[in-house]
Amino acid sequence: MLKHKIESFRKLFKTSSGEIFKPHLMLNEGGHVEGNRDKPVFKAKDDLLLRDSYPYSIIKRLNPLLASFRGSNMNLDKILGCRIYYNRYLENVGMPIVFDCSSDAVISSSSTREAIVREAASLLSDVLKIDISIMPRDHAYMGKRFDLYMYELKNNKLIIGELRLVEVSRYFLNISGVLTGESLNVISSDILKELDNGITLGETLSEVFLDRYEKRSFPYGQKPIKSFVIYAAEGIPYIDTNTWKLTIKGEVVREINVSYDDLINLSRDLGYMTFHCVTGWSVKDRRWTGIRLRDLLEKTGYNSDARWVLIRSAAGYSTTLPLEEALADDTFIILYIDGKPLSKENGYPARIFNPRLYGWKSAKWITEIIILDKYMDGFWEALAYHERGYVEAEERFKIRNPSIAELSRLP
């Protein structure tokens, strides 16, 4: 089911001039994506802010901050909207402010890409009332179809954050990024208070889950390898299992604490399953031992308004799962791989694992599971990665393009 805020555009629309047209990404009779690049150009009127896009992206309600852009140097041409908020769960890894932006752009050239990035950075600068410049940093090609462009955000000579733009087959997919703890020294206290509740400008998409994809014998964009590649975004922590505990809290009736011995006593052989990393490698048919995460979550009597689960590690890493995925039959707390306790590098004493989701969701060295009533980005989610991460649908990155959201599949 699509979870986005922009109205469906399966139907035809009429412009103010009476023209009828369709969105520029559609499925033809054969089920393939085809395009319509001939979009009419709208002009601004007094009562609406219209843009060179389709009617579903017309901004009908302008908050005062966005309205003020009409009289400033701010020109929202490529970006449909952005949201920026303070994320207390990422404070301890130096990423307290998170943002993402939506667009329906076709990225036909590097100059188009740079224009989108500059526009996003200018919007951040206007909202936060600080000078922000961008500096290209890196590029990665992932999954045989995704381009990830990374930029440093600077205030004068100080690096205060990172912006990432993701595109797929020349189509904008998302802009996401973070501001570091250094940014708190240059942003006013009044703006920081606003960020506690979040600031949304224009039309933005929320979580989009893809439900149309091609069934394959092995996931597209993945290559089998023999051994795990070790990643540790926050470093490898030392953990003493004599004092270690796993706490489950948040939107619950009762908070619970579980020891390592408790988990060992509850664990069982889960059989052979394959691990898929979002960067494109997979380790096939390893034997896993552990328990279903659901068996612990149900002990908390989680509240009816619970929707998300945030999993945190001993050193500060975090990742987010939809509650329905956390409760699934194949989401586990893992203690052993191939009959041996997890190695220190692989997450000892306990990690999360679901074979249907990309590996960054399989948080290692876990210490806290927090049940939430609304979405909060984890570490990699804040840096453009998808809210669910379903392997078969190639949910590697967030979807903030309404055309792709409506198709519910990648172009």
C-alpha positions in Angstrom: 0.0 0.0 0.0 1.4 3.4 -0.9 2.0 5.7 2.0 2.3 9.1 0.4 0.5 12.4 0.8 0.1 13.5 -2.8 -3.2 12.6 -4.4 -3.3 9.9 -7.0 -2.8 11.0 -10.6 -4.0 7.9 -12.4 -6.8 10.1 -13.8 -6.5 12.8 -16.4 -6.3 16.4 -15.2 -7.3 19.7 -16.7 -5.1 22.7 -16.3 -6.4 26.2 -15.8 -6.2 26.7 -19.5 -8.3 23.7 -20.2 -5.4 21.4 -21.4 -5.7 17.7 -20.5 -2.5 15.7 -19.9 -1.1 12.8 -17.9 1.9 12.4 -15.6 5.2 11.8 -17.5 5.8 8.3 -16.1 3.1 5.7 -17.0 2.7 2.0 -17.6 1.8 1.0 -21.1 -0.4 -2.0 -22.0 2.6 -4.3 -21.7 3.3 -3.2 -18.1 6.5 -1.3 -19.1 7.3 2.3 -18.1 6.9 4.9 -20.8 7.3 8.6 -20.7 5.6 11.8 -21.6 8.1 14.7 -21.5 5.7 17.3 -22.9 4.6 19.0 -19.7 2.9 22.4 -19.9 4.6 25.2 -18.1 2.5 27.0 -15.5 2.8 30.6 -14.3 2.3 31.9 -10.8 -1.0 33.4 -9.9 -2.0 35.3 -6.8 -4.0 32.5 -5.1 -1.8 29.5 -6.0 1.8 28.8 -6.5 2.0 26.9 -9.7 5.1 25.3 -11.1 6.3 23.7 -14.3 4.9 20.4 -13.3 1.5 18.6 -13.1 -1.5 19.7 -11.1 -1.0 17.1 -8.4 2.1 19.1 -7.4 0.3 22.4 -7.1 0.9 23.8 -3.6 -2.5 24.8 -2.4 -1.6 25.8 1.1 1.5 27.8 1.6 2.8 28.2 5.1 4.2 31.7 5.8 7.8 30.6 5.4 7.3 29.2 1.9 5.1 32.2 0.9 7.9 34.5 1.9 10.1 32.8 -0.7 8.0 34.4 -3.4 9.3 37.8 -2.4 12.9 36.6 -1.8 15.7 35.2 -4.0 14.4 31.7 -3.4 13.2 30.0 -6.6 11.6 26.6 -6.2 11.9 25.3 -9.7 13.0 21.7 -9.5 12.2 20.9 -5.8 8.5 20.2 -4.9 9.1 20.5 -1.2 11.4 19.6 1.7 11.1 18.7 5.4 13.6 19.2 8.1 13.5 18.0 11.7 15.5 17.4 14.8 16.2 13.7 15.4 17.2 13.0 19.1 18.1 9.4 18.3 20.9 10.5 16.0 22.4 13.1 18.4 25.0 10.7 19.8 26.4 9.9 16.3 26.6 13.6 15.4 23.7 13.8 13.0 21.0 15.7 15.0 19.2 17.4 12.1 17.8 15.4 9.2 16.2 16.6 6.0 14.8 15.2 2.7 13.3 16.7 -0.4 10.9 15.6 -3.1 11.0 16.3 -6.8 9.6 15.0 -10.1 12.7 16.0 -12.1 14.1 14.1 -15.1 17.9 14.4 -14.7 19.0 14.8 -18.3 22.5 16.2 -17.6 25.0 17.0 -14.8 23.9 20.7 -15.0 20.3 19.6 -14.1 21.6 17.6 -11.2 23.7 20.4 -9.9 20.7 22.8 -10.2 18.6 20.5 -8.1 21.3 20.2 -5.5 21.9 24.0 -5.4 18.2 24.6 -5.0 17.9 22.2 -2.1 21.0 23.8 -0.4 19.5 27.3 -0.9 16.2 26.2 0.6 18.1 24.8 3.7 20.0 28.1 3.9 16.8 30.2 3.8 15.0 28.0 6.3 17.8 27.8 8.8 18.9 31.4 8.2 22.6 30.4 7.8 24.9 30.5 4.8 25.3 27.0 3.2 27.5 26.2 0.3 27.9 22.8 -1.4 31.0 20.9 -2.4 30.9 17.6 -4.4 32.5 14.8 -2.5 31.9 11.4 -4.0 29.8 9.2 -6.3 28.7 5.6 -6.1 26.9 3.3 -8.6 24.9 0.7 -6.8 22.6 -2.2 -7.7 23.3 -1.8 -11.5 20.9 1.1 -11.7 21.2 3.6 -8.9 23.5 6.7 -8.8 24.3 8.1 -5.4 25.9 11.6 -5.4 27.3 13.0 -2.2 28.1 16.6 -1.3 29.5 18.4 1.7 27.5 21.2 3.2 29.6 24.1 4.5 29.0 27.2 6.5 32.0 29.4 5.5 34.9 26.9 5.8 33.2 24.7 8.4 31.7 21.4 7.2 28.3 21.2 8.9 26.6 18.3 7.1 26.1 16.1 4.1 23.6 16.1 1.2 22.9 13.1 -1.0 21.1 12.9 -4.3 19.9 9.6 -5.6 18.8 9.0 -9.2 17.6 5.9 -11.0 17.6 5.6 -14.8 17.9 9.4 -15.1 14.9 10.0 -12.7 15.2 11.8 -9.4 14.6 9.4 -6.5 15.4 11.5 -3.4 17.5 14.1 -1.8 18.3 13.4 1.8 21.0 14.4 4.3 22.0 15.5 7.7 23.5 18.4 9.6 26.2 17.7 12.2 26.5 18.8 15.8 28.7 21.6 14.5 25.6 23.1 12.9 24.0 23.7 16.3 26.5 26.4 17.0 25.4 28.5 14.0 21.6 27.9 14.0 19.6 30.1 16.2 17.8 28.7 19.2 14.4 29.8 17.8 15.0 27.8 14.6 16.1 24.8 16.7 12.8 24.9 18.6 10.9 24.8 15.4 12.9 21.8 14.2 11.7 19.8 17.3 8.3 19.6 15.6 9.7 19.6 12.1 9.4 22.2 9.3 7.7 21.1 6.1 7.8 23.3 3.0 5.8 22.6 -0.1 4.6 19.2 -1.1 6.6 16.3 0.2 6.2 12.5 0.1 6.3 10.4 3.2 7.1 6.7 3.2 6.6 4.9 -0.1 6.6 1.1 -0.3 6.9 -0.5 -3.7 4.5 -3.4 -4.4 5.1 -3.9 -8.1 8.3 -5.8 -9.0 9.6 -8.6 -11.1 10.0 -12.0 -9.5 13.5 -13.4 -10.0 15.3 -16.5 -8.9 18.0 -14.2 -7.4 17.6 -10.5 -6.6 18.5 -8.1 -9.4 21.7 -6.1 -8.7 23.1 -8.7 -6.2 26.2 -10.8 -6.6 27.0 -13.9 -4.4 30.2 -13.9 -2.5 31.7 -16.3 0.0 32.2 -14.2 3.1 30.6 -11.3 4.8 32.0 -7.8 4.2 32.3 -6.1 7.5 30.8 -2.7 8.0 30.8 -0.7 11.3 29.5 2.8 10.8 30.1 3.6 14.5 33.2 1.3 15.1 33.2 -2.1 16.8 32.2 -1.9 20.5 33.4 -4.0 23.3 30.5 -5.8 25.1 30.5 -7.8 28.3 27.7 -10.3 28.1 27.7 -10.6 31.9 26.3 -7.0 32.1 24.7 -6.7 28.7 21.0 -6.5 28.3 18.4 -5.9 25.6 15.8 -3.3 26.5 12.4 -3.0 24.7 10.6 0.2 25.4 8.6 3.1 23.9 4.9 2.8 23.0 4.5 -0.2 25.3 2.4 -1.3 28.3 5.5 -2.7 30.0 9.2 -2.2 29.3 11.2 -5.4 29.3 14.9 -6.3 29.8 16.4 -9.5 28.4 19.8 -10.9 29.3 22.1 -12.8 27.0 21.4 -16.0 28.9 17.6 -15.4 28.4 18.1 -15.2 24.7 20.3 -18.3 24.5 17.6 -20.3 26.4 14.9 -19.1 24.0 17.0 -19.6 20.8 16.5 -22.3 18.2 17.8 -23.4 14.8 16.2 -21.2 12.2 17.6 -23.0 9.1 19.5 -21.7 6.1 18.9 -18.2 4.8 20.7 -15.6 2.5 22.0 -12.2 3.5 21.8 -9.3 1.0 23.8 -6.1 1.4 22.4 -3.0 -0.2 25.8 -2.3 -1.9 25.3 -5.4 -4.1 26.8 -8.5 -2.5 25.0 -11.5 -1.0 26.1 -14.3 1.2 24.0 -17.4 0.4 22.7 -20.2 2.6 24.2 -19.6 6.0 22.7 -21.3 9.0 21.2 -19.0 11.6 20.2 -19.5 15.2 18.1 -17.2 17.3 14.5 -16.2 18.2 11.7 -14.4 16.5 11.7 -10.7 17.4 7.9 -10.9 17.6 8.1 -13.3 20.6 9.7 -10.5 22.6 7.7 -7.6 21.2 4.5 -9.3 22.2 5.6 -9.5 25.8 5.5 -5.7 26.0 1.8 -5.3 25.1 2.7 -2.6 22.6 0.2 0.1 22.2 -2.4 0.2 19.4 -0.9 3.3 17.9 2.5 1.7 17.5 3.7 1.9 13.9 7.5 1.7 13.8 10.4 0.0 15.6 13.7 1.8 16.0 16.7 -0.6 16.8 19.8 0.9 18.4 23.3 -0.5 18.9 25.8 -0.2 21.8 27.8 2.4 19.9 24.9 4.5 18.6 24.0 3.0 15.3 20.2 2.8 14.6 17.8 1.6 12.0 14.1 1.7 11.5 11.6 -1.1 10.6 7.9 -0.9 10.0 6.1 -2.6 12.9 4.6 -5.2 10.5 8.1 -6.2 9.4 9.3 -6.4 13.0 6.4 -8.7 13.8 6.9 -10.9 10.7 7.7 -14.6 11.0 11.1 -14.1 9.4 12.5 -11.2 11.5 14.9 -12.6 14.1 17.3 -11.8 16.9 20.4 -13.8 15.8 22.9 -15.2 18.3 24.7 -17.8 16.1 25.8 -18.2 12.5 26.8 -21.7 11.2 26.6 -23.1 14.7 29.0 -20.5 16.2 28.3 -17.5 18.4 28.4 -14.3 16.4 31.9 -12.9 15.9 32.7 -9.5 17.4 32.7 -8.1 13.8 29.4 -9.7 13.0 27.5 -8.2 15.9 28.2 -10.2 19.1 26.3 -10.8 21.2 23.1 -10.2 19.2 21.9 -8.7 16.0 18.7 -8.4 13.9 18.1 -10.3 10.7 15.4 -10.6 8.1 16.4 -12.3 4.8 13.9 -10.2 2.8 15.4 -6.9 3.8 18.7 -5.3 2.9 21.5 -5.8 5.4 21.6 -2.3 6.9 18.3 -3.2 8.6 20.1 -6.1 10.4 21.5 -3.9 13.2 24.5 -5.4 15.1 25.5 -5.2 18.8 21.8 -4.3 19.6 21.0 -2.9 23.0 17.6 -1.1 22.6 14.4 -1.7 20.6 12.1 1.4 20.8 8.5 1.1 19.6 7.4 4.4 18.0 4.0 5.9 17.0 5.6 7.8 14.1 8.5 7.4 11.8 12.1 8.5 12.8 15.1 8.0 10.6 17.9 5.7 11.7 21.5 6.2 10.7 21.4 5.1 7.0 17.8 6.1 6.5 18.8 9.7 7.3 21.4 9.3 4.6 18.9 8.4 1.8 18.3 4.7 2.4 14.8 3.3 2.3 12.4 3.1 5.2 11.6 -0.6 4.7 14.4 -1.9 2.4 12.6 -4.8 0.7 15.1 -6.7 -1.4 12.8 -8.1 -4.2 11.4 -4.6 -4.9 14.9 -3.0 -4.8 14.0 -0.6 -2.0 17.6 0.5 -1.6 16.7 4.2 -1.3 13.8 6.4 -0.2 11.3 7.3 -2.9 10.6 11.0 -3.1 9.4 11.2 -6.7 5.6 11.2 -7.0 5.7 9.7 -10.5 7.6 6.6 -9.3 5.5 6.5 -6.1 2.4 6.3 -8.3 3.8 3.5 -10.4 4.8 1.6 -7.2 7.8 0.2 -9.1 11.1 1.5 -10.3 11.4 2.8 -13.9 
